[in-house]
Amino acid sequence: MTLQSRLDAFKADFEAGKPPYNVPYSVIETMHRATAELIASGAAQRALKAGDKLPAFMLSDPEGNSVSSDDLLSKGPLVISFYRGVWCPYCNMELQALQGALPRFKELGASLAAISPQNPANSRKSVRQNNLSFPILSDPHNHVAAAFGLRFEMPDYLVELYKSLKNDLPAFNGDPSWTLPMPARFVVGQDGVVLYAEVNPDYTRRPEPEDMLPALRRAASLAA
């Protein structure tokens, strides 16, 4: 089963209000409204694109170790995934799919890192819950996401919905701003140039891990 087919199956059950979700349709309508507005804003078109230079970054892993983009690229091409947090089931399914694809990435000399605004304790939960063996990095205040053109401010009505659902993002992220990154996937060559970029303001849509392989093969051929 493809990643997107798994996401679609979950979405169908969730939006139908099936147990254990039992979500009122008014909640679904609010989420649909926020997604439609983010799509209409054109924010995704202003994000980092293939051919752009990677913004250098330094972030912390769940154990507090500093990890820089330069360190990651020194090993070869890099796949970067931006996700919302371990509270997001779509993000967890994506991380699991990326873990499954990691051996193919490594065969092409590439490494993989995922970035979210959540605090280190919740990043450790991401690793445990999804059995991950690649770096999960914390991006406080979504500063790196902003440098990639991914950060957006949640509208007030969506903030109120999250509060009503006890999804306290300020506590979860250690940041009072109520901002999130649009989910995104990038392949970056060892020279720091973006070879592949997929940004989707609809958080229920994610590219397949296999979609990275042509860009990684290109990166491998350039390095040869």
N, C-alpha and C positions, 0 to 999 in steps of 0.2 A: 504493500500500500504506500502510495506517495505521501510526502509530508502534507501537501495541500488537501488530499482526500481525507486524511486524519483530522485536519483542522476543520474541514467542512462537516464531517460527521459529528464532531464535538459541538460545533456551532448550531447545527440543526437540532440536536438534543437540548442544548442550553436555551435556545430561543423558543423552543416548544414548551419550555417550563417543565421538562421531565425531571423526575427525581434523579439524583438528590438535589438538583439545582432549584427547582420550584420558584423560578424568577418571574415576577409579574411582568406583563407585556409593557407596562408603562416604563419599566427600567430599560427594556430592550429599545423602546422608542427613543429614549433619551440618549442611549449609546449610539444609535443610528444617526440621530441628529448631529451629535458631536463629530462623528466620523465624516458625515457629508459636508459639514462646515469646514473641517480640516482639509478635505480633498479640494473643496471649492476655493480655499485660500491660496492655492498654488504653492504652498510651502515646499512640497516635495520637489518641485521643479527648480527651486533655489538651492537645493542641497548639493553636496559634493558629487561630481560626475566623473566618468571615465575620462582620463587625460589630465585631471587636476592633480596637484601635488598634495600628498598627505599632510595634514596639520600635525606637527610633532606633538607628542603627549607623554606625560609621566603620570601613571596611576598606581594605586595600591592593589595588591591581590588580597585574598581573604585573611592571610596571615600577617598583613601589614608590610610586606616587602614591596619596594618600589619596582615597577616594571615600565620601561620606556619603549616607545615605538622604535627608537634606534636599536635597542637591544633585540627586540623581536625581529626586525628586518635584517639584523646582522646574520641571522640563521637562514634566511631565504625569504621567498614570497610569504605574504601574510593574508589570511582570511580574517576579517573583523565582522562580528555581528553585534549590533546594538539591539538591546531588548529592554522591556519595561521593568521586569522584576519577577521574582519567584512567585508572586501572587497572581501572575498572569498565566493561565493554562496554555494559551497559544504559544507563549514564549518558552514554556517548559517543553512542549512538544517539539519546537524548533531546536532547542538545545540538545534534546535526545537524538534528533535526526542528524545534527552536526557531529555529535559524538560518534554516531554510526559511520559517518563519512570520513572521520579523521584519518583512518589508515590510508585511504586514497589520496588525501591531501599530503600526507607524509611521504607517500611514494613519489610525489612530484616535488619533494623538497620544501613543502610549505608547512607553516604552523598556523594555529588557530587561536584567537582570543575573542572573548565576549565581554561587552561593556554594558553596565546598567547603572542607574543612579542609586541603587540600594546600598545600604551600609554593609561593612564587611561581614557582620553576623548573618545577614540575609544572603550574602554571596556564598558563605559556607553552606547555608541551607540549600542553595541552588546546586552546589557541587554534590552534596549528599543525596538530595532528592532525585537528581537526574543522573547520578553515577558518572560524573564528568572527570576527564583527565586533562583538560586544557584550561588555561588561565581564565578566571572570571575576575574582572577588574571593576572597581568602584569608581564612579565618576560623580563626585560630590557637586551638587548644584547643576548637574548636566553641562558643565563647562566645555568638556571635550565634545559632547553631542552638539553644542552650539557652534563650535568651530567647524563641525561637519555640516552644519545647516539643518540639524535634526530636532533641536529643542523647540518645544512649543508650550505655551501657557494654557492650562486647562481653563475653559470657560466656567464662570461662576456656577451655572446650573449643573455642570458635571462635577464640580467640587462638592456641591451639596449632595449629589447622588452618592458619590464615593463615601462621604461622611455618613450618610444614612445606611450604607452597606458595611460600615465599620472598617472601611479600607483607608486607614489613616496614613497616607503617603508621607506627610512630614515626619511622623515617627519612624516609619519604615525606612525612609531615606536619610533621616537626620538633616532635613532641609525644609524650611517652611514655605518654599516658593510654589508648590503645586505645579511643577513642570514635569514633562516627560519627553523622552526621545521618540520620534517616529521610528518604528522598527526598520532596520536597514542592514544590508550586507555589502561588504566591499572586498575586493581582491586588490592587493597592493603589491607591485613589483619591488624587487630589492632596491631599486633606485628611488623608491618613494612615490612613484607615479601610480595613480589609481587605474587599474586595468578593467575593473568591473564595478558597477554600482547599481544597487537595486534599493530604492527607498519607496515605502508604501505607507501613506497616511491611514490606510485601512489595516488595523492591527490584526485582522483575521486572515490576511493574505501574506504569505511568506514564499520566497523563492525556494526551489529544491536545492539541496546541497550539490547535486550533480551539475547544476547550472554554473557552478564555480570552475568546473574542470577545464573547459576550453581556455579560460583566462590563465589558469595555473599552468597548463601545458605551454601556453605562449610565454609565460614568465620563465618556465624551465628552459625553453629553447633560447631565450634571450641571454640567460645566464650561462649557457653551454659554450 
